[in-house]
Structure formats: structure tokens, C-alpha cells
């Protein structure tokens, strides 16, 4: 299945890199990118061909990653170019499937998706939901196409705002925690390079533990917390500052903002 990524920004590049970790070659994936400097970078880095929109729609699947404020114009351009049965996968936040379908009269199969940044390593999460012209066959095509990116899960469209908050924004939250831990190491007396090395290595190792089959976050936390030990003292300090409540409030705020953008 030939694929064109429309939009070569950060997420477009992450999806491109992830797709090329699988069985795809640069001959299987093309990119639409209007910035010549960015297009030259993608050609040089990944060996892909950068095409115009008229050439892009010859692909079996279009993976759209443009900014939300550019999407309406793009849909107007695509309206006369898409064809029945073509797979349109939107990774654009805030635009419901119904709005996309209404702008594309030839009834392509429209799938909304929410990928996160680790897709660039083939270790991401992609949530998908299909529109009215998407059946089991189209969903299977979508899973097959996106499987090199990491875990692909099917959700309802009403769940996408929560998915956006949790897994879409998740890498930023973990990165913020890592930043805070590095600063904490410096405050505790460690040189910054050593603190950064320790935190990033610990984050990578913990990620592998949590990614193992049957992983239990609460069990892992309990295993590290010895009675009257240093870690449980730190957990007590965090809970006294409403750590969990703060995290939950942040996710709900992100979900609400995602919903507002959609309206």
C-alpha cells in the first residue's frame, strides 16, 4: 500500500521515521511539504520523494498531519482529488470525522487518529476511529499501515479528546518530570551532567519495566518503597503536595482544551 504524508512538520517527520522502521522503503512513502527548506531536509534525511498534492492523491492512503488552522483549506483542495475507497487518515486534532466527510464528497474512507511522538522510534501509541465509510476491511488496512509505529488501539471518537490528553501529551509530561528530577539531583548536590545521566538512564530502564507484559505500576512503586526508607519518604512528600490530584487535574484540563479546539 502506497502512502503519502501530507505535512512534513514534527509529527509528519515522526510518522515518516516510524513507517520506515517497518517493511516500508522510501519508495513506498512520499511527502507533501510546502517549505522548500523542510522538503530538502526530508529528502536528505530519509531519501523520500516530496510531491505536490495532485501527485499525492494517487497513493492508496493519505496520512494528514497539517496544523489545524491549515486543514480547512487542504480539505477544499482535496475535495476534487480524492476518490471512493481511498483511505484518509487524519492526525489533525480538533476536526471531527463528520466535518471531514462533509468536505470530501466522493466518500473516501476517513479515519481519525491520535499518534504520539515515540512513533518515530516504532514505540508509539496510535489511537484510531473510523467514519461512516469505514468497515472492518478499512480498519484492518489502517492497522496494517500504522503497525510499524507501535501499538494501535481502536477507540470511539468521543474518547479521542481524553486520548489526546493522556497519550498524545504524555511524552511532554514524562519529559517535564525528567527535567524536574534532574534539577532535584542538582539541588541534592549532584553535578548536572551526572544528574541528567542518572535520570535519563533510570527513565529508560523504568520504561522497559512498565512496557513488559503484565506490568503493574503500583506494584513497581511498592517494590521500590522499603519500610521507613528514602523512597517512601519522598512519595509521602509528593502526596502531601497533591501530586496525583495535580496530574489528574492536568489531564482533565488537556482533555477539555482538546474538546474546545474541536468546537
N, C-alpha and C positions, 0 to 999 in steps of 0.2 A: 504494500500500500504506500503510494507516494504521499508525502506530507509537505505542506508549506506553512511556515510560521510567519504570521503577519504581525510584525512589530519586533524589532531586534534590540530592545532595551534590556534591563537587568533580568526580568523574568523570561523574556524571549530567549536570551542567551542561556539562562539556566535550563530551560526546556530543551534547547538545542544540544547543549552539552550532555544532558541526561539521555536524550534519544540516541546519541552517538555512542553511549556506553553499552547499548544493546547490539542487536544484529544489524542496525541501520548503518549505512555508509553515507558519506557526504553526497553521494549521487541520489540517495533516497529522500533527502530533506533539502528544500530550498527555503529562502527567507525573503520577505519583503521588508525593506528598511529604507526610508526616505533620506536619512542623513548619510551623505556620501562617506564621511569620515568613519561613521559607525559601520557602514556596509563594508568598507575596506578592511576594517579590523576583523569583522566576522569572516570575511573571505580568507584573510591571512591566518587567523587563529584556527579555524575549523575546516577550511577547504571547501566550504559550501558555495553554491551559486546564489547570488542575490538577483531577484527577478522583480518585474513590475506586477501590478495587480492582475492585469489581463492574462499574464502567463501563469500566475499563481493559481487561478481558479481551475486550471487543468488538472490539479492534484486531486487525489481521492479525498483527502482530508485537509481542512484549513484549521489551523490552531491559532486563535486570535489572542494577542497579548498587548494590544494597544492601551493607552491611557483611557479612562472612562470618558473624558471630555472629547476624545477623538473618535469614539465608537460610532456615534450617530452619523457622522459624515462618511465613515467607512461603510456602514450598512447601506447608506444610499448608493454608494459606488458598487457594492456587491449585489444590489437588488437585481440588476440586469445581467449579472455574470454567473451567479450560482445556478445549479441545476438540480432537478429532483434526485433524491437519494444521496447527494453529496453530503459528507459529514462535516459539520461546522462545530468546532469545539471552542467555546468561549471561555477564556481565562480572565475576562474583564469583570471586575467587581461592580456590583450595583445595577446591572441591567438584567431584568427578568427574562426568562425564556420567551414568554408571550410577546414581549416587546420586540425581541429579535425576530421571531417568526413573523410578526406583523409587517416587518420591514423587508422580508425576503419572500416574495410571492410564489416562487417556484417550489416551495415546500421541501427545502433541504432538511436533513436530519440534524436538529440543533441539540447540542449537549452543553450544559454549563459545567464548569469545572473550577476547583479551587486547589491549585498546586501550592506547595511551599518551596522555599529556596533550596533545601537539600536535594531537590530533584536533579540538580546539576551533577551530583555525585551518584545518582541512581539510588539514593537513600531517602527520598522524599515521601510525602503523602499527597495523594491527589483524590479529592472527593468529586464525584460526578453525579449528575442527574439529567435525565433525558426529557425532551419535549414531546409534543403530541405525535410527531412523525418518527419517533424513536422506539423501536421494539427491541426484542431480545437480541436480534442479529446485530443491530446498530450498537447496542451496549457492549456486545462482545467485541466488535470491531474497535470500539473505543478503549476497552480494557487491554486488548492486544497491542494497540498503538502505544498506550501510555505505560505499559508494564515495565519497560526499561527504567522508568523514572522512580520506581519504588512501589509502595503499597497503594493500590487503587481501591477505593471504597465507594459504594453507591449510597447516596443519601436522598432525602426528599428536598425539593427546592426550599421549603420552609426552614430547613436545618442549615442552609448554606451560610447564613449570617453568623451563626454560632461556630460553624466550621472555620469561617474566615477569621474570627476572633481567636480561636483556640490553636488550630494547626497552621493557618496562614500567618498569623502574627507570632506564633510560638517561638520561631528562631530568634526573633528580636528579644523576647522575654528571657530566654536562656542566655543570650549574649549579654543582656543587662545584668543578670545575676553573676555571670562570669566577671564582668567589669567590677561589680561591687566586691566580689571575693578577692580579686587582685588588689584593689585598694585596701581591703581589710588586711591582707597579708602585709602590705607596706606599713599600715598603721600598727600592726603587731610586731614590726621590726625587721621584716624581710626586705632585701633589695628587690626593686620592682621586676627586673628580668627573671629572678628566681621565683617570685610570687606568680608571675604570668605563666612560667613554665609549669609550675605545680598545678595551677588551676586548670589550664588547658588540658594537661595530661589526665587530671582527675575527671574532667568533664567528658573526655573521650572514652575513658575506661568505664565510667558510670553509664554512659550512653549505650555501650555494648552490653552491660549487665541488664539495663532496662529493656533493651531490644531483644533479649533472649526469650525463647518460648516459655510461657508460664511466669514471666517476670511479675513481681509483686512490689510496687514502690513502697508500700507501708512496711512490708517485710524487710526490704533492703534497709530502710531507715532504722527499723528496730534492731537489725543486726549490727549496725554501727554504734548504736547508743548503749554503751555499757552502763550498769548501775552506778549512779553518782559520778559518772565520767564527764569528760570535757564536752563531748558532742551533745549529750542530753542537756547540759547546762546552756549550750548555745541554742538548742531547739527551744528551751524554756524562754530564753530572751526573745527569740523571734515570735513565739506565740504570744508573749506579753505585749508585743507591738502589733498584734493582729495581722501577722504575716499571711495566713491563709485567707482571712476575710479580705485583705487588701488585694490578693491575687484574684479572688472570685469577683470582687467589685470591678477590677480592671477588665476581666474577660467580658462581663456583662456590659460595661461601658463600650468596649470594642464592638460587641455584637450590636448594640443599639446604634452606634455610629454607622456600621455597615448597613443596617436597615434604613437609616436616614438617607444614606447615599443612594440607595435603591429607589427611594421615593422622589 
